[in-house]
Amino acid sequence: MKSEFVVKELSTAELQERLDAERVELNKMKMNHHISPLENPNLIKAHKKNIARILTELRRRELAK
């Protein structure tokens, strides 16, 4: 699953919402993976990368102010 959303086009509020949603989904996936293996464990890695992309963009905007 490749994330197709563009981080730079989202507003800061939308990024915060997306960050919260990604973190919740990552935690659910981790818990499910510990109970029974996921079909595609690479999805966990994809969610981590999405979180990193969002945090990077939020930090860039913070420094630009």
Rosetta constraint file for C-alpha pairs under 8 A:
AtomPair CA 1 CA 43 HARMONIC 6.71 0.50
AtomPair CA 1 CA 46 HARMONIC 7.23 0.50
AtomPair CA 2 CA 46 HARMONIC 7.22 0.50
AtomPair CA 3 CA 46 HARMONIC 7.67 0.50
AtomPair CA 3 CA 50 HARMONIC 7.36 0.50
AtomPair CA 6 CA 10 HARMONIC 7.20 0.50
AtomPair CA 7 CA 15 HARMONIC 7.44 0.50
AtomPair CA 7 CA 53 HARMONIC 7.31 0.50
AtomPair CA 7 CA 54 HARMONIC 6.48 0.50
AtomPair CA 7 CA 57 HARMONIC 6.97 0.50
AtomPair CA 8 CA 57 HARMONIC 6.94 0.50
AtomPair CA 10 CA 14 HARMONIC 5.91 0.50
AtomPair CA 10 CA 15 HARMONIC 6.21 0.50
AtomPair CA 11 CA 15 HARMONIC 6.18 0.50
AtomPair CA 12 CA 16 HARMONIC 6.26 0.50
AtomPair CA 12 CA 58 HARMONIC 7.03 0.50
AtomPair CA 13 CA 17 HARMONIC 6.34 0.50
AtomPair CA 14 CA 18 HARMONIC 6.04 0.50
AtomPair CA 15 CA 19 HARMONIC 5.94 0.50
AtomPair CA 15 CA 54 HARMONIC 6.48 0.50
AtomPair CA 15 CA 58 HARMONIC 7.55 0.50
AtomPair CA 16 CA 20 HARMONIC 6.27 0.50
AtomPair CA 17 CA 21 HARMONIC 6.23 0.50
AtomPair CA 18 CA 22 HARMONIC 6.03 0.50
AtomPair CA 19 CA 23 HARMONIC 6.15 0.50
AtomPair CA 19 CA 51 HARMONIC 6.10 0.50
AtomPair CA 19 CA 54 HARMONIC 6.53 0.50
AtomPair CA 19 CA 55 HARMONIC 7.78 0.50
AtomPair CA 20 CA 24 HARMONIC 6.23 0.50
AtomPair CA 21 CA 25 HARMONIC 6.13 0.50
AtomPair CA 22 CA 26 HARMONIC 6.00 0.50
AtomPair CA 22 CA 47 HARMONIC 6.39 0.50
AtomPair CA 22 CA 50 HARMONIC 7.46 0.50
AtomPair CA 22 CA 51 HARMONIC 6.47 0.50
AtomPair CA 23 CA 27 HARMONIC 6.21 0.50
AtomPair CA 23 CA 47 HARMONIC 7.87 0.50
AtomPair CA 23 CA 51 HARMONIC 7.18 0.50
AtomPair CA 24 CA 28 HARMONIC 6.28 0.50
AtomPair CA 25 CA 29 HARMONIC 6.13 0.50
AtomPair CA 25 CA 47 HARMONIC 7.87 0.50
AtomPair CA 26 CA 30 HARMONIC 6.13 0.50
AtomPair CA 26 CA 44 HARMONIC 6.33 0.50
AtomPair CA 26 CA 47 HARMONIC 6.09 0.50
AtomPair CA 26 CA 48 HARMONIC 7.34 0.50
AtomPair CA 27 CA 31 HARMONIC 6.20 0.50
AtomPair CA 28 CA 32 HARMONIC 6.13 0.50
AtomPair CA 29 CA 33 HARMONIC 5.97 0.50
AtomPair CA 29 CA 44 HARMONIC 6.71 0.50
AtomPair CA 30 CA 34 HARMONIC 6.27 0.50
AtomPair CA 30 CA 44 HARMONIC 7.20 0.50
AtomPair CA 31 CA 35 HARMONIC 6.43 0.50
AtomPair CA 32 CA 36 HARMONIC 6.00 0.50
AtomPair CA 32 CA 37 HARMONIC 7.19 0.50
AtomPair CA 32 CA 38 HARMONIC 7.16 0.50
AtomPair CA 33 CA 37 HARMONIC 4.59 0.50
AtomPair CA 33 CA 38 HARMONIC 5.32 0.50
AtomPair CA 33 CA 41 HARMONIC 7.64 0.50
AtomPair CA 37 CA 41 HARMONIC 7.58 0.50
AtomPair CA 41 CA 45 HARMONIC 7.49 0.50
AtomPair CA 42 CA 46 HARMONIC 6.37 0.50
AtomPair CA 43 CA 47 HARMONIC 6.23 0.50
AtomPair CA 44 CA 48 HARMONIC 6.34 0.50
AtomPair CA 45 CA 49 HARMONIC 6.27 0.50
AtomPair CA 46 CA 50 HARMONIC 6.22 0.50
AtomPair CA 47 CA 51 HARMONIC 6.21 0.50
AtomPair CA 48 CA 52 HARMONIC 6.26 0.50
AtomPair CA 49 CA 53 HARMONIC 6.13 0.50
AtomPair CA 50 CA 54 HARMONIC 6.22 0.50
AtomPair CA 51 CA 55 HARMONIC 6.14 0.50
AtomPair CA 52 CA 56 HARMONIC 6.00 0.50
AtomPair CA 53 CA 57 HARMONIC 6.26 0.50
AtomPair CA 54 CA 58 HARMONIC 6.18 0.50
AtomPair CA 55 CA 59 HARMONIC 6.09 0.50
AtomPair CA 56 CA 60 HARMONIC 6.12 0.50
AtomPair CA 57 CA 61 HARMONIC 6.22 0.50
AtomPair CA 58 CA 62 HARMONIC 6.18 0.50
AtomPair CA 59 CA 63 HARMONIC 6.22 0.50
AtomPair CA 60 CA 64 HARMONIC 6.19 0.50
AtomPair CA 61 CA 65 HARMONIC 6.62 0.50
